[in-house]
Amino acid sequence: MMLSLDFLAIPLLTAAGLMFVSLLAGMLSVRLGFSFLLVFLVAGMLLGEDGPGGVVFDDFRLAFWVGNVALAVILLDGGLRTRHSTFRTGLKPALWLATLGVVLSAGLTGAAAHLLLGLDWPLALLLGAIVGSTDAAAVFSLLKTSGVRLNERVAATLEIESGLNDPMAVYLTLALIGWALQSGTPEAGLDAWTALTSLALQFGWGVAVGGLLGRGFAGVLRHVTLMTRPSGGVRALWLVSAGLSVFGLSTWLGGSGFLAVYVFGVVVGNKVPQSVTPVLSAMDGYAWLAQACMFLLLGLLMTPTEALRTLWPALGVSAALMLVARPLAVWLCLRPLRFSPREIAFIAWVGLRGAVPIVLAVFPLMAGLEDAKTFFNVAVVVVLTSLLLQGSTIPWSARQARVALPDEQDSAQVRAVYGDFEVPGHTRMADLAAFYGWPSAGLGEQSVATWLTQALGRPPVEGDQAPLDSAELSVRQMQGDAIARVGIRLLDAGD
């Protein structure tokens, strides 16, 4: 009598086959303009109890654990690819969006949830906090696969924001769960001092643990690479294990594990780029595997028939978030920093929601809040609409907002953006004005690069534009922090 291994073969065949089909469908979906991640979420739903698969899965603790580990790997990969130079233009606006922006988005979305779902204010604001932050998995992957090269200011702001805003979202979610649990007691309310202390610990420990361990690991990685020259796969696996250790330590100390692992990745990636760059392809594979497993599992948790009960109010909450809360929050945070209206509109639209809201929606279920499944169902609807509408329109919206840089090989596109003429940045502005017949009053001896920087009123990046009389001057090429070449596009009456 032979031992039957069906208990191993059938689940393995099902899981591997589902992953194979989902990956194939995901690669094809990119060509059709749909989000890669959306395919995995839908595949998980089809495997679930309401789909053809019929699998009943309700282990929220396992999903929460897998979701946190996967997000840590994704943030590590994103941090390793973030260059210090991008912080010149992206850190300040990203910090505002990751703090005040999340609070404003959560508050406005909570007001919509109060009106549309009839939730009490503590629960409505809790729902706003759950869906209020952008998602690193969605932002990193969709910006990478969109095929669009964004200007540095916009790309850096979106990527750094998605890496930094998780601590605020987690903090708000936990604080509001506490408020909701106490709402029936006489002493109900939020202790402001405790709330501020908790927030400071989240950010403080996250930055400290990620930064200090990142510097230490970078030194060790440099020496180990020189001494043993490990293969790229081994080095990547070592990086992942180190990142997960940092995530766990920061969380244990009361800090933000998400922030810590992102900072760790940034520090290591910039301290020892010669050791990290060769393993980025392997890290990319780990990040995609993490995303695939996470979205499949989260889709498996979803019960579409339950979600249909609150579908229309949930779509209303999603619309309020995408069309009111996020745009208003982005405008209030970025307009004082001299972002152009087109940049603000694009950043507001690409406020992608992904795994983070679904993972945060597990918190109320684990805390035992009444009707907690509603939060999960609404979060899934918000994520689906965000990936379907926002994620699939990134290339189109980037072109409409004129934040996409032209392909250097496409001369017609280059001329359309930068014009037919270009000059070195050190060219005297007075000479240029005399040649083209522009007003020369007050130009003095300043260079065209200096004039353009002053006209912009912010650190310049490639693609920035400023009008001058009958022309438009643009940053054609940067050299470090300075403008190296300036494009000149002569405007006609139609422009």
N, C-alpha and C positions, 0 to 999 in steps of 0.2 A: 504494500500500500504506500503510495507516494504522498508526501506532504503537499497540500494545496497552498499555493501562494497567492490566491485570488485577493486576499485582504491587502496585499501589497501592490499587485499588478493593476487592479481596476482603479483604485484611487490615483495611482501614479499615472496611468494612461489618461484618465480624465483630466487631471491637473495639467500634465504636459501638453495634451492635445488642446486644451482650452488656451493655454499660454501661446502655443504655436499659432492657432487661428487668430487670436487677439493681436499678436504682433504683426501677422500678415495683414490683417484688416487695418491695423493702425498705420502701417507704412503706406497702404493704399489710400487711407483717409487723408493723409497729409497732402497727397496730390489733388484731392478733391476740395481741399481747403478746410477740412474739419480737424478738430483737436485730436491728437494721438491719445491723450488721456481719456477723452470721452468714450473711446472704444472700449477701454478696459472697464470703465464704470458700467457701461451698458452690458458688457459680457458677464460681469458679476451678477447683474440683475437677472439676466436670462438663465444663469445657473441656479438662481435662488428659488425660493418656494413658490413664487408667482410665475416663474418662467418654465420653459421645457425641462430644465434640469431638475426642478422640484426639490432642491437641497434646502433643508431647514437649518438655518444657522443664526444663532442669536447670542453668540459669545462676545459681548461687547468689550469685556476686559482683554481678550485676545486681540480683537481689532484695535483697541486703544494702544496696546503694547506694540503691535506690528506697525501701526501708524506712526508712533513716536520714533521708533528705530528707523523707519524708512525716511521720515522727514529729516532726521539727523544726518543720514547718508547724503540726501539731496542737498542739504545746506552745506555740508562739508565740501561736496563737489563744486557748488556755486562759489564758496569762499576761496577755494584753491584757484579758481579762474578769475577772481576779482583782482585787478591791478591797483596798486596804491595810487596811481595817477588818476584813476577815476574818482577818487575821493575829493579831488580838487573841485570838481563841479557837482558831484552827486551826494556828498555826505550831509551837508547842511539841509538841503531840501528833503532828503530821505529821512533825516531825523525828525523834522517837523511832521512829515506824513506818517511816520511810524509811531508818533506819540499823539499830538493834537489831532492829526488826521484820522486816526483810528477812533479816538473818543468822539469826534464829530460824526463820523460815519455811523458809529454804533448808536449814538443818541438819536440821530435823524431816522435811521432804520427802525430803531425801537419805537419811535412815535408812529411810524407806518404800521408796525406790527400791533401796536395798541389799538389802532383804528380798524385794521383789516381783520385781525384774528380775535379781537376782543379780550386780549390778555391784560392782566393787571400790570401796572407799571414796572414792578421788579422783574416780572417774567418777560415783558416786552423788551425792556432794556437788555435783559440777558440774551434774548434772541438777536438783538442788534449787535451785541458784543461777539457772539458766536460767528456771525457772518461779516463782521466789520473790517477784517484785515485781509490784505492780499496774500496770495499763496506762493511760496517760493518754488514749489514743484511746477506749478502752472506757468509762472513767469519765466523761470530759467529755461524750461523745455520749449515753450511756445515761441519765445523770442529767438531761440536757437534754430528751431525748425521752420520759422516763418520765411526765411530767405531774404529778410529785409535788414539792411545795415542802417541802424538808427544813429542820429547824432549823439555824441558822447554824453551830453547833458541829460538827455531824455533816457537813454539806455542805462546810464549809471544810476539815475534817480530811481527808476523802476526796479532794478536789480538789488540795489542796496536797501531800498525800502522793504522789499519782500524778505530780505535777510534779517532786518531789524525789527519788524513790527509784531512778530509772534509774542515777545514778552508782554507787550501791552494787551494784546488780545487774550492771552492766558490769564493775566492778572485781572482784567475786567470780568472775564467769565467766572473765575473763582470768587471774586468779591461779590458779584451779583447773585451767584448761587447761595452764598452765605446770607445775603440780604433776603432772598426769596424764602429761604428756610426759616428765617426769623420773623417773617412778615406778619405772622399771627400772634407774636408776643408783644407785650407792652414796650419792651426796650428795643423794638425793631428799628433798624437804621444802620447806616455805615459809619464806623468809627474812622474819622478823617485821618487821625494820626497813625492808626494801625494800617490804614490803606496806603498812606504815603510811605511808611516804613517798608511795607511789603513790596511796593513798586521799586523803591530804591535798592532793596536786596536783589530783586529780580535782575535789574540792569547791572548793578554793581558787581555781584558775584559772577554774572555771565561774562562781562568784559574782563574782569580780573582773572578768572580761571582760564578763559579762552586765550587771553593775551600772554599770560605768564607761561602756561604750558605750551603754547605755540612757539614761543621763543626757545624754550628748553628743548622741545622736540625737534625744532629746525636744526639746532646744533648737533643733536645726536644723529639725525638723518644725514646731515652732511658728512660726518665722520664715518658712519656705517656704509654709506654709498661709496666713499673713497676706498675703504678697507676691503669690503666684500663684494661690491658691485652686484647686489641682488637683482634678480630679474624684475621686469616691470610689474608682472602680476603679483609677485611677493611683496614688492614695495607698496603697491596699491592696497593690498590686503592689510599690510601693516598700518598704513594711513587710516584705513577704515576702522580698525580696532582701536587706534589711538583716539580718533574722533569720537567714537562711541564711549570710550572711557571718559573723555572730557565732558561729554553730554551727561553721563551718569553722575560724575562727581559734582558738577555744577548744580544739577537737580537735587542731589542729596544735601548740598549746603544751603538750599533755599534759593538758588539763583535760577536764571533761565538757561536750560540746557540748549535750547535752540540758538540763542544769541551766542553762547559760549562756543558751540561747535562751528558756527559761521565765522566768528572772530578767529578761532584757532586755524581754520582753513585759510583765511586771508593772510594771517601772519606767516604761516608755513609756506604758502605759495609765493609770497614776496621775499621771504628771507632766503630760501634755497630753490629758486626757479629751475636751476640746472638739474636738481634732483626730482622735482615735481613734474616738470613739463613732459618727460618721457612716459609718465604713468597716467596722464590725463585721459587717454583713450580707454584704459582699463577702468578708471574711475567713472567714465561716462557709462560704461556697461553696468557697473554696480548701481549707479543712480537710476538708470532705466529699469533695471530689475526691481529696485526698491519701489519705484513708481508703479510698475506693473502689478506687483504683489499687493501694494497698498490699495490701489483703485479697484482691483478685482475683489479684494476682501470687503472693502467698503460697499461696493455694489451688491455683494452677496448679503450684506446686512439689510439692504433696502427692501422694503415690501411695497411695490407700486400700488397695490389695491388700497393700502392704508394711506399712502400719500395722496391718492385721488380725492380723499375726503376733504383735504385742505388745499387742493391744487390751485384754485383761483385766488384765494387769499395769499398763498405762497408766491404765486406769480406776481401779485401786486407788491409784495415785499421786495421781490427781486427787482421789479421795475423801479421802485422807489430808491433802492440801493444804487442801481446802475445809472439812473437818469437824474436823481436829485441829490441823494446823500453823498455819494462819492464825488460828483462834479463840484458841489458846493464846498466840501472839505478840501479838495485839491486846490480850488481857486483861492480860498482863504489862506492856505498854507504857502502857495507858490507865487501868488501875485506880488506880495511884498518883496520877493526875491528876484523880481524883474524877469520872470518867465513870460514868454510871449503867449497870447491867447491861443495860438495853434498848439503850442507845446502843452499848455494846461489842458486843452480839450483832449489831446491824445493820451496823456497820462491818466486823465480821469476815465477815459473809455477803457484803457488797458489795465483796469484795476481787477485783475483776474482772481477769481475764487476757485479753489481746488480742494485738496485733501484737508487743509487746516480747519475750515468750518465744520467738515464732517467729523473730524477727530474731536474738535471742541464740543460738538453736539453730543458726544458720548459722556462728557462730564455730568450733565444733569441726570442721565440715566444711571450712572454709577452712584450719584448722590441721592437717588431715590425721590427726585422731585415728581410731584403729581403731573400727569400728562406729559412726561418728559419726551416721549416718542414724537410728539409734535415738533419739537426743536430739531430732531434728527430728520424728519420728513421735509420740513421747510428748508433746512440746510442743503439737502440733496437737490431740491428743486432749484435753489439759488445757484449751486455749483453747475448743474446741468445747463441752465440758461446762460450762465457766464461763459462756460466753455463753448457752447454752441453759437452764441451771438458774438461775444467779444473775442474769443479765441480764434474763431474762423475769419474774422475781419481785420486782423492785425495788418497784413500787407496793404489792403485797401485804405484803411484809416490812416496809416503812416503816409501814404502818398497824398491823401486828401489834406492832411495837416502839414504837409511839406516838412516832415521831420526825418524822412528817409534820405540817406546819402546816395548819390548816383553810383552805378557800377563804373569803375574807372575804364573798363574796356568798351563801354558804350559812349562814344564821343558825342552823339546827338543828345543823350541824356545829360552828359556833363555840361554841354553848352547851354542846355535849357535851364540848368540850376545855377551855374556859375557865370554864364555869359560867354561872349566870344573873346574877351580880352582878359589878361591877367598881368599883374605887376608884382615885383618883390615888395615885401612888407616895409622895407626901409625907404621906399620911394617918397620924396617930399610931396606932401599933400598940395602945397601951393603950385608946384609944377604940374601935377595931375589936373588941378582945377583950371589952370591956364590952358592946358591942351584941350580939355573937353568943354571949356566955356562955363564952368560952374562958378557960383559965387565964391570968392576967395577971402572975404573979410574974416579976420580972426583966425585964419589957418596957421599963420606964422611959419616956423621951421619944423613943425611936427611931421612925423612920418604918417603914411596912410594906415599903418598898423596901429599907431597910437590913436589916431582919430577914430578908427573903427572900434577899438577897445572902449574908448570913452563913450562913443555913440551907443554901444550895447549896454554899458553900465553893469557888466557882470563878467566873470571869467569867460573868455571866448572859447568856442569849440568849432571844429570844422563844420561848415554848413550854416553858421550864423550869418544873418543878413541885416543890412541897415540901408535905408533910402538916402540919397543925396541928389537933390534937384531932379534931373531927368534920368537918373541912373540908380542902380542898386548894387552896393558893394557887399561882397561876401567873403567869408574866411575860406580860402581855397586849400590852404595847407598850414598845419601847425608844426612848430619845432619846439618841443618842450611846452612851456607855458606861453610862448610868444608866437605871434602870427608871422608865418614865413612868406606866404603868397596870398594875394588878394585878387578875387575875380571881379570883373566889371561887366554888368549886364545893362545895356542901354534900353530904357523903357520907351514904348510907343504910346500912342493915345489910348489904346485898348487896355494896357497895363495900368 
